[in-house]
Amino acid sequence: MFKMKFFLSFIFRFLLPLRAACCWTRRKCFQAEAGILQWLQRHREKFVFYVHHIWAIFILFLIGVIFVYELWYVLPMLADTQGIWHKLNWLLGIYIVFNILGNWWLAFESNTSVESLSLKRQLPEPGEAHLWHYCPTCQKFVPPRSWHCRLCNTCILKRDHHCIITGNCIGHNNQRYFLAFLFHLTFGCGVALVYNVMLSWKNNAFIVAEPILVVGQDYSQDPDLNWKILIATLVKLNFFLFMVPLLMFVFQMVMVHRNSSCYMMLDRSYDVGWRRNFDIVLGKRRFWVFLSPTVASPLPNDGAQWIQKQFV
């Protein structure tokens, strides 16, 4: 009995300061979050302007560097510049860049806010008022699945997330373009990865970029050592650039398959079957939209009305 009391006393003395530390940390996190939100509220326009423009310049620079490096430098080392294979790869590269930039621009240019609805549709239909909710910032009622974005300073139809890469909120009207942008970005980085792996294999450059494999080997007499290290390092960088959009695309496709969104990932109350779920996001022509951003694919609704899943 004495040992039990001693043990409980020890646990209490140990947990009390730990609990106090957790409460202090939680309070500081809330204060930091409140401070960040206040700062964003005061400097929202400047923050949005600079962050979006910096990311736009970075993406354009990255796409341009990869395009020039792969097609002007790597491809001639792998294929005859006068052959059909070289020409086909050039056409493929131009097609991929066209889709990346086209979908990126349309995702930025699309208006997916509640204000994109006609004035009549910005009011609930008879019998649907209970499904709408009040936005205290916009000071009006908005449709279901519409949520306010602090950076855009407006309510977004079926808001998924605010994307600093496209400089716009991803929602009902532009999620199709965001998905196609991620798809072609992944595809382009994958093609570039194949080129770079082939170049590294051709130059026997994989081993010199791995410190563990280099131990005990003398490559000081190799005149192409620096070149091999460079192209092998670019393979690793290319692999990272391939995995990031791939994981984002897979995650987005899972959300579309469930008719959920990043804003409310666990909400499956609007799941009406995978076919209809994809129709809601991609439109009438569904996966054909990945061929080109110019493919017309009307959406089945305007984002103000949503069919909920019927639970038995």
Sequence and secondary structure as in RCSB ss.txt:
>XXXX:A:sequence
MFKMKFFLSFIFRFLLPLRAACCWTRRKCFQAEAGILQWLQRHREKFVFYVHHIWAIFILFLIGVIFVYELWYVL
PMLADTQGIWHKLNWLLGIYIVFNILGNWWLAFESNTSVESLSLKRQLPEPGEAHLWHYCPTCQKFVPPRSWHCR
LCNTCILKRDHHCIITGNCIGHNNQRYFLAFLFHLTFGCGVALVYNVMLSWKNNAFIVAEPILVVGQDYSQDPDL
NWKILIATLVKLNFFLFMVPLLMFVFQMVMVHRNSSCYMMLDRSYDVGWRRNFDIVLGKRRFWVFLSPTVASPLP
NDGAQWIQKQFV
>XXXX:A:secstr
 HHHHHHHHHHHHHHHHHHHHHHHHHHHHHHHHHHHHHHHHHSHHHHHHHHHHHHHHHHHHHHHHHHHIIIIIIH
HHHS TTSHHHHHHHHHHHHHHHHHHHHHHHHHH   BGGGS TTTTS  TT GGG EEETTTTEEE TT EEET
TTTEEETT  EEETTTTEEE TTTHHHHHHHHHHHHHHHHHHHHHHHHHHHHTT TGGG HHHHTT   TT TTH
HHHHHHHHHHHHHHHHHHHHHHHHHHHHHHHHHT  STTTT  TT   HHHHHHHHH TTGGGGGT TT     S
S SS        
